[in-house]
Amino acid sequence: MTGELERLQPAMDAVTDGVAVFDGDWRVVFVNASLCAIFGRTPEESLGLLLEELVPPDAERFWEAHHRAVATGEPTETEAYYPRIGRWLESRIFPSGGQHAILTRDTTAARRTADLLAGQATLLSAVVAAATPLEETLDGVAELAVRTLAGAIAMVWVLDEDTGLLHLVASEGAEDEMRRAAARLPVGPDGGAVGRAAELGAPVQVRRSDPGGFGRFAELAARVGIGTAWCQPLDRRDGTVGGVLCCYQLHEEGPTSDEQRHLVLLAEVAALALDRDRLDRSQRERALHDPLTGLPNRALLQDRTELALESAARSGYSVGLVFCDVDRLKPVNDQLGHVVGDELLVALGRRLRAAARAGDTVARLGGDEFVVLCQELRSPDEAVVVAKRLLAAATAPLVLQGAELRPSLSLGVATTRPSRDQDRAAAARDLLRDADTAMYQAKRDDHGRVRLFAQAMRAAEERRWQLEQALRTALDRPNGSPGGLRVHYQPQVDVAQGRVVGLEALVRWSDPADPVPPSEFVPVAEATGLVGRLGHQVLHVACQDTARLVRAGLDLRVSVNVSARQLLDPGFVGEVDEALAAAELPGGRLCLEVTESVLVEDAPELLGTLDLVRSRGIGIAIDDIGTGYSSLRYLKRLPVTELKVDTSFVAGLGASAEDEAIVGAVVGLGSALGLEVVAEGVETPAQRATLLELGCPLAQGWLFAPAMEVGALERLLLERPVLAPEPAGRG
């Protein structure tokens, strides 16, 4: 049998599978060339060896299959890894009584290909699912590249779009010296093969023997022993190069065509990871920045404030927030359009950023609100100085779409010196709340102001919040019910005769705990948007009560205060019509009072609304004349029928020449324009006497009658239609 095998030796040597024949004791009697190559032995070294001498004992799965074949006498197949020779072998064992045979096939290449493809699939799945950070994915790419090219060095660079440099992100098999030298490479020839691949957007291979070879890296390549470098650019979906994968081998041949295909696949996975990272960063950027101005948004401001508090707790400095609210943005949007309003916000964002200190954060919370985070403050005064600089920069005139604007801002400042053990997130929220509270105080005081937060403001804010909740409940209750709102009426009289000619509707609120004055709850209603519901209730009740008094034989009209929010509501005129119709009250018995401050809204729709109201015979009074922004221009444009002199000027009659001059001027203005004039807050006979001398026709106040509910008022006026006190001199 052996002689026959020897005659077949040439044919057997041509077979790619390894063939070994053993005698009954499992001693080698024949081997072909392929088997010798697999185990790294010559035919002479192999012949006569026992099976356990030919096959390493660490091939456990092979020996399990061998024992099974011997025990059953049946052919057996197995695939096992042989650590000693570093190969995967597929073996078929044929046992027989006299001779045994084993056919062996080297499956290492197929195994490695499958392993690499599996590794690539795992990386790709992680990239698609966004389950792995970029650096970790690129580490995996470098590791698989080294497994593709046994004994190679693999490195991955990513292009930094800000610096234009290639930054080393991942490496496998490289020593520290090589990593340090390649940490940052320029795009182009100065970056060696890596830089050229990034510049060309195409694979680049250089060898040690090439003229100019590794360029300025030649000495390092020689010291490390590199024979060739093969570089593949990482092409992103937009066609740009996002980085480079480079593999270094000791020999000069470079990767085979099959190996290159594997490396190109790895480069595509890396490029996909770069695209995914860019998308994630873009999404994070959008999630943390205001889309209009590009400034940090509330979420990012919260995060940076927490970090600032953490740093300040260690350094001993303070942290401050400047809350900036743009005053009167709505008229800009209404008159010039939202495009101009948006341009104004963008311009203000730029101005605030330019005026802020280096290292401070300017954020936009949305709408008309900006916040500036100030770090490393030595005192609250330093934050106030910053706020005043911000205010000066932001309020300088600017021209947008051909219109000159003069921005106005209200600024609130809050500071804190954090402790090491505080809850940073809660402290950041509290600081923002305090700055917001101070801003509202600045807005209430006057537009274009800076206010520093004080603890008393927080107590006042909590009181306003409590009032808001209670007011919402009160508005849900019928007029006059316990805990609800009540409409009282103060008579307006002819100053000379004391004859009652009209009423002013005044809302009152007796909270279950204690009475709340209008000076406290009306501003809360205005600030929270409840003033519309409040005004609706007062208007309807006043019309109903006035109709009742008219039916009782009293010749009266009623004045009802309305806010700017009501006048700017497109449905307001319809609401007035509804209230009059429901009460069957003619329009001539109703007068709407607006404060001077409403006039600064200067909105075209406001003028249109007042014209519609006047067309129904309804009177229009300007309340608190002389205290706000009055101008003859407004009185000329608006369909006004009445002027009301503010209590503050009436109180000075008989004691202040200035107040007397102001009241006299208003009376003269009313007479010249054919308008009624009503003096408010008349409390003494001397004030009435002065009004008589000045020619003021109408007045109201405690001297004549306090405000009272409709039932009490009806009884009073039916008994006393004239409320004239005894005349008094000025002395």
Backbone hydrogen bonds, N-H to C=O, Kabsch-Sander energy under -0.5 kcal/mol:
donor,donor_aa,acceptor,acceptor_aa,energy
5,L,1,M,-2.0
6,E,2,T,-2.3
7,R,3,G,-1.8
8,L,4,E,-1.3
9,Q,6,E,-1.0
12,M,8,L,-3.0
13,D,9,Q,-2.8
14,A,10,P,-0.8
14,A,11,A,-0.6
15,V,12,M,-1.2
18,G,104,T,-3.8
20,A,102,I,-2.1
21,V,30,F,-2.5
22,F,100,H,-3.4
23,D,27,R,-2.2
26,W,23,D,-2.3
28,V,49,L,-3.1
29,V,21,V,-3.3
30,F,21,V,-1.5
32,N,19,V,-1.6
36,C,32,N,-1.8
37,A,33,A,-2.3
38,I,34,S,-2.1
39,F,35,L,-2.2
40,G,36,C,-1.1
41,R,36,C,-2.0
46,S,42,T,-1.6
47,L,43,P,-2.5
48,G,28,V,-2.3
49,L,46,S,-2.0
51,L,26,W,-2.3
53,E,50,L,-1.4
54,L,50,L,-1.6
55,V,51,L,-3.1
59,A,56,P,-1.4
60,E,58,D,-1.9
63,W,59,A,-1.9
64,E,60,E,-2.0
65,A,61,R,-1.9
66,H,62,F,-2.6
67,H,63,W,-2.4
68,R,64,E,-1.7
69,A,65,A,-2.3
70,V,66,H,-2.4
71,A,67,H,-2.2
72,T,68,R,-2.1
73,G,69,A,-2.6
76,T,93,I,-1.9
78,T,91,S,-2.1
80,A,89,L,-2.5
82,Y,87,R,-3.3
85,I,82,Y,-0.8
86,G,82,Y,-1.7
87,R,82,Y,-1.3
89,L,80,A,-2.8
89,L,87,R,-0.5
90,E,105,R,-3.0
91,S,78,T,-3.0
91,S,89,L,-0.6
92,R,103,L,-2.3
93,I,76,T,-3.0
94,F,92,R,-0.5
94,F,101,A,-3.2
100,H,22,F,-2.6
101,A,94,F,-1.9
102,I,20,A,-2.6
103,L,92,R,-2.1
104,T,18,G,-2.8
105,R,90,E,-2.8
107,T,88,W,-2.1
107,T,105,R,-0.8
108,T,88,W,-0.7
111,R,107,T,-3.1
112,R,108,T,-3.0
113,T,109,A,-2.5
114,A,110,A,-2.7
115,D,111,R,-2.7
116,L,112,R,-3.0
117,L,113,T,-2.8
118,A,114,A,-2.5
119,G,115,D,-2.5
120,Q,116,L,-2.9
121,A,117,L,-2.6
122,T,118,A,-2.4
123,L,119,G,-2.4
124,L,120,Q,-3.0
125,S,121,A,-2.7
126,A,122,T,-2.1
127,V,123,L,-2.4
128,V,124,L,-2.8
129,A,125,S,-2.4
130,A,127,V,-1.1
131,A,126,A,-2.5
132,T,126,A,-0.7
137,T,133,P,-2.2
138,L,134,L,-2.5
139,D,135,E,-2.0
140,G,136,E,-1.9
141,V,137,T,-1.9
142,A,138,L,-2.3
143,E,139,D,-2.3
144,L,140,G,-2.4
145,A,141,V,-2.1
146,V,142,A,-1.8
147,R,143,E,-1.8
148,T,144,L,-1.8
149,L,145,A,-2.0
150,A,148,T,-0.7
152,A,149,L,-2.4
153,I,248,Y,-2.5
154,A,172,E,-2.2
155,M,246,C,-2.5
156,V,170,A,-2.9
157,W,244,V,-2.8
158,V,167,H,-2.6
159,L,242,G,-2.8
160,D,165,L,-3.1
161,E,159,L,-0.8
164,G,160,D,-2.9
166,L,185,L,-3.4
167,H,158,V,-3.1
167,H,165,L,-0.6
168,L,183,A,-2.6
169,V,156,V,-2.8
170,A,156,V,-1.7
172,E,154,A,-2.7
179,R,175,E,-2.2
180,R,176,D,-2.8
181,A,177,E,-2.0
182,A,178,M,-1.6
183,A,180,R,-1.1
185,L,166,L,-2.3
187,V,164,G,-0.6
188,G,195,G,-1.3
191,G,188,G,-2.1
192,G,189,P,-2.2
194,V,191,G,-0.6
195,G,191,G,-1.8
196,R,192,G,-2.3
197,A,193,A,-2.3
198,A,194,V,-2.0
199,E,195,G,-1.9
200,L,196,R,-3.1
201,G,197,A,-2.1
202,A,197,A,-0.7
204,V,231,C,-2.2
206,V,229,A,-2.1
208,R,227,G,-2.6
210,D,207,R,-1.2
213,G,210,D,-1.5
215,G,212,G,-3.4
217,F,214,F,-2.3
218,A,215,G,-2.0
221,A,217,F,-2.7
222,A,218,A,-2.5
223,R,219,E,-2.2
224,V,220,L,-2.5
225,G,221,A,-1.9
226,I,221,A,-2.5
227,G,249,Q,-3.2
228,T,249,Q,-1.9
229,A,206,V,-2.6
230,W,247,C,-2.6
231,C,204,V,-3.3
231,C,229,A,-0.5
232,Q,245,L,-3.5
234,L,243,G,-2.9
235,D,233,P,-0.9
236,R,234,L,-0.6
236,R,240,T,-2.9
239,G,236,R,-1.9
242,G,234,L,-3.1
242,G,240,T,-0.5
243,G,234,L,-0.6
244,V,157,W,-1.7
245,L,232,Q,-2.9
246,C,155,M,-2.7
247,C,230,W,-2.6
248,Y,153,I,-3.2
249,Q,228,T,-2.2
260,Q,256,T,-2.7
261,R,257,S,-1.9
262,H,258,D,-1.8
263,L,259,E,-2.4
264,V,260,Q,-2.9
265,L,261,R,-2.0
266,L,262,H,-2.1
267,A,263,L,-2.5
268,E,264,V,-2.1
269,V,265,L,-2.1
270,A,266,L,-2.4
271,A,267,A,-2.6
272,L,268,E,-2.4
273,A,269,V,-2.2
274,L,270,A,-2.0
275,D,271,A,-2.3
276,R,272,L,-2.6
277,D,273,A,-2.5
278,R,274,L,-2.6
279,L,275,D,-2.5
280,D,276,R,-2.7
281,R,277,D,-2.9
282,S,278,R,-2.5
283,Q,279,L,-2.7
284,R,280,D,-2.8
285,E,281,R,-2.7
286,R,282,S,-2.6
287,A,283,Q,-2.5
288,L,284,R,-1.4
289,H,285,E,-0.8
289,H,286,R,-0.5
290,D,295,L,-3.7
294,G,290,D,-2.3
297,N,288,L,-2.3
301,L,297,N,-2.6
302,Q,298,R,-2.5
303,D,299,A,-2.0
304,R,300,L,-2.8
305,T,301,L,-2.6
306,E,302,Q,-2.2
307,L,303,D,-2.0
308,A,304,R,-2.5
309,L,305,T,-2.4
310,E,306,E,-2.2
311,S,307,L,-2.4
312,A,308,A,-2.7
313,A,309,L,-2.1
314,R,310,E,-0.8
314,R,311,S,-0.7
315,S,311,S,-2.2
316,G,312,A,-2.7
318,S,377,L,-2.6
319,V,416,T,-2.9
320,G,374,C,-2.7
321,L,414,A,-2.7
322,V,372,V,-2.4
323,F,321,L,-0.6
323,F,412,G,-3.3
324,C,322,V,-0.6
324,C,370,F,-3.5
325,D,323,F,-0.5
325,D,410,S,-2.6
326,V,368,D,-2.7
327,D,325,D,-0.5
327,D,408,S,-3.2
329,L,326,V,-0.6
332,V,328,R,-0.6
333,N,329,L,-2.1
334,D,330,K,-2.9
335,Q,331,P,-2.6
336,L,332,V,-2.5
337,G,332,V,-0.7
337,G,333,N,-0.9
341,G,337,G,-1.9
342,D,338,H,-2.8
343,E,339,V,-2.3
344,L,340,V,-2.5
345,L,341,G,-1.9
346,V,342,D,-2.4
347,A,343,E,-2.6
348,L,344,L,-2.6
349,G,345,L,-2.4
350,R,346,V,-2.1
351,R,347,A,-2.4
352,L,348,L,-2.8
353,R,349,G,-2.1
354,A,350,R,-2.3
355,A,351,R,-2.1
356,A,352,L,-1.7
360,D,357,R,-2.0
361,T,373,L,-1.6
363,A,361,T,-0.6
363,A,371,V,-3.3
364,R,296,P,-2.4
365,L,369,E,-1.8
366,G,369,E,-1.0
369,E,366,G,-2.0
370,F,324,C,-3.0
371,V,363,A,-2.6
372,V,322,V,-2.3
373,L,361,T,-3.2
373,L,371,V,-0.5
374,C,320,G,-3.2
374,C,372,V,-0.6
375,Q,373,L,-0.5
377,L,318,S,-2.7
382,E,379,S,-0.8
383,A,379,S,-1.0
384,V,380,P,-1.9
385,V,381,D,-2.2
386,V,382,E,-2.0
387,A,383,A,-2.5
388,K,384,V,-2.5
389,R,385,V,-2.0
390,L,386,V,-2.4
391,L,387,A,-2.6
392,A,388,K,-2.4
393,A,389,R,-2.2
394,A,390,L,-2.5
395,T,391,L,-1.9
396,A,393,A,-0.7
398,L,405,L,-2.4
400,L,398,L,-0.5
400,L,403,A,-2.8
403,A,400,L,-2.3
405,L,398,L,-3.7
405,L,403,A,-0.5
410,S,325,D,-2.4
411,L,449,R,-3.2
412,G,323,F,-2.5
413,V,451,R,-2.9
414,A,321,L,-2.1
416,T,319,V,-2.3
422,Q,419,S,-0.8
424,R,422,Q,-0.8
427,A,423,D,-2.6
428,A,424,R,-2.5
429,R,425,A,-2.0
430,D,426,A,-2.5
431,L,427,A,-2.3
432,L,428,A,-2.1
433,R,429,R,-2.4
434,D,430,D,-2.5
435,A,431,L,-2.2
436,D,432,L,-2.4
437,T,433,R,-2.3
438,A,434,D,-2.4
439,M,435,A,-2.1
440,Y,436,D,-2.2
441,Q,437,T,-1.7
442,A,438,A,-2.2
443,K,439,M,-2.4
444,R,440,Y,-2.3
445,D,441,Q,-2.4
446,D,442,A,-2.5
451,R,411,L,-2.2
453,F,413,V,-3.4
457,M,454,A,-1.6
458,R,454,A,-0.9
459,A,455,Q,-1.7
460,A,456,A,-2.1
461,E,457,M,-2.6
462,E,458,R,-2.6
463,R,459,A,-2.1
464,R,460,A,-2.4
465,W,461,E,-2.4
466,Q,462,E,-2.4
467,L,463,R,-2.5
468,E,464,R,-2.5
469,Q,465,W,-2.2
470,A,466,Q,-2.4
471,L,467,L,-3.1
472,R,468,E,-2.2
473,T,469,Q,-1.6
474,A,470,A,-2.5
475,L,471,L,-2.5
476,D,472,R,-0.8
476,D,473,T,-0.7
477,R,474,A,-1.5
480,G,485,L,-3.1
481,S,478,P,-1.9
483,G,510,S,-0.5
484,G,481,S,-2.6
485,L,474,A,-0.6
486,R,508,R,-3.0
488,H,486,R,-0.6
488,H,506,L,-3.3
489,Y,708,M,-2.8
490,Q,504,E,-1.9
492,Q,502,G,-3.1
493,V,699,A,-3.0
494,D,499,R,-2.6
495,V,493,V,-0.5
495,V,697,P,-2.6
498,G,494,D,-3.4
500,V,721,P,-1.7
501,V,492,Q,-2.7
502,G,492,Q,-1.7
503,L,557,R,-1.9
504,E,490,Q,-1.9
505,A,503,L,-0.5
505,A,559,S,-3.0
506,L,488,H,-3.4
508,R,486,R,-3.4
509,W,516,V,-0.6
510,S,484,G,-0.8
511,D,509,W,-1.0
511,D,514,D,-0.7
516,V,509,W,-2.4
520,E,517,P,-2.1
521,F,517,P,-1.9
522,V,518,P,-2.3
524,V,520,E,-0.8
525,A,521,F,-2.3
526,E,522,V,-2.4
527,A,523,P,-2.6
528,T,524,V,-1.8
529,G,525,A,-0.6
529,G,526,E,-0.5
530,L,525,A,-1.3
531,V,525,A,-1.7
532,G,529,G,-0.6
534,L,530,L,-2.5
535,G,531,V,-3.0
536,H,532,G,-2.2
537,Q,533,R,-2.1
538,V,534,L,-2.4
539,L,535,G,-2.6
540,H,536,H,-2.1
541,V,537,Q,-2.4
542,A,538,V,-2.8
543,C,539,L,-2.1
544,Q,540,H,-2.1
545,D,541,V,-2.9
546,T,542,A,-2.5
547,A,543,C,-2.2
548,R,544,Q,-1.7
549,L,545,D,-2.0
550,V,546,T,-2.5
551,R,547,A,-2.2
552,A,548,R,-1.2
553,G,550,V,-1.9
554,L,549,L,-2.1
556,L,554,L,-1.2
557,R,501,V,-0.6
558,V,589,R,-2.6
559,S,503,L,-2.7
560,V,591,C,-2.7
561,N,505,A,-0.5
562,V,593,E,-2.8
567,L,563,S,-2.1
568,L,564,A,-2.1
569,D,566,Q,-1.2
572,F,569,D,-2.2
575,E,571,G,-1.8
576,V,572,F,-2.2
577,D,573,V,-2.4
578,E,574,G,-2.3
579,A,575,E,-2.3
580,L,576,V,-2.4
581,A,577,D,-2.6
582,A,578,E,-2.6
583,A,579,A,-1.5
584,E,580,L,-0.9
584,E,581,A,-0.5
585,L,580,L,-2.3
589,R,586,P,-1.7
590,L,587,G,-1.8
591,C,558,V,-2.6
592,L,619,G,-2.8
593,E,560,V,-2.6
593,E,591,C,-0.5
594,V,621,A,-2.7
596,E,623,D,-1.0
598,V,595,T,-1.3
599,L,595,T,-0.6
599,L,596,E,-1.5
600,V,597,S,-0.9
601,E,598,V,-1.7
602,D,599,L,-1.2
606,L,603,A,-0.9
607,L,603,A,-1.3
608,G,604,P,-2.0
609,T,605,E,-2.3
610,L,606,L,-2.3
611,D,607,L,-2.1
612,L,608,G,-2.0
613,V,609,T,-2.4
614,R,610,L,-2.6
615,S,611,D,-1.8
616,R,612,L,-0.5
616,R,613,V,-1.3
617,G,614,R,-2.1
618,I,613,V,-1.2
619,G,590,L,-2.4
621,A,592,L,-2.6
622,I,642,E,-2.4
623,D,594,V,-3.1
623,D,621,A,-0.7
625,I,622,I,-0.5
625,I,644,K,-2.6
627,T,624,D,-1.8
634,Y,631,S,-0.7
635,L,631,S,-1.7
636,K,632,L,-2.1
637,R,633,R,-1.8
638,L,634,Y,-2.7
640,V,638,L,-2.1
641,T,620,I,-3.3
642,E,620,I,-1.7
643,L,676,E,-2.8
644,K,622,I,-2.5
645,V,643,L,-0.5
645,V,678,V,-2.9
646,D,625,I,-1.0
649,F,646,D,-1.2
650,V,646,D,-1.7
651,A,647,T,-2.6
652,G,649,F,-0.7
653,L,650,V,-1.6
655,A,652,G,-2.3
656,S,652,G,-2.9
660,E,656,S,-2.0
661,A,657,A,-2.2
662,I,658,E,-2.3
663,V,659,D,-2.7
664,G,660,E,-2.4
665,A,661,A,-2.2
666,V,662,I,-2.3
667,V,663,V,-2.5
668,G,664,G,-2.5
669,L,665,A,-2.5
670,G,666,V,-2.7
671,S,667,V,-2.4
672,A,668,G,-2.4
673,L,669,L,-2.0
674,G,670,G,-0.7
674,G,671,S,-0.7
675,L,670,G,-3.4
676,E,641,T,-2.1
678,V,643,L,-2.7
679,A,698,L,-2.2
680,E,645,V,-1.9
682,V,700,Q,-2.3
683,E,681,G,-0.5
688,R,684,T,-1.8
689,A,685,P,-2.6
690,T,686,A,-2.2
691,L,687,Q,-2.1
692,L,688,R,-2.2
693,E,689,A,-2.1
694,L,690,T,-2.3
695,G,691,L,-0.8
695,G,692,L,-0.7
696,C,691,L,-2.5
698,L,677,V,-1.6
699,A,493,V,-2.0
700,Q,679,A,-2.1
703,L,682,V,-2.4
704,F,701,G,-1.5
705,A,701,G,-2.4
708,M,489,Y,-1.9
713,L,709,E,-2.4
714,E,710,V,-2.7
715,R,711,G,-1.9
716,L,712,A,-2.3
717,L,713,L,-2.8
718,L,714,E,-2.0
719,E,715,R,-1.5
720,R,716,L,-3.1
723,L,498,G,-3.8
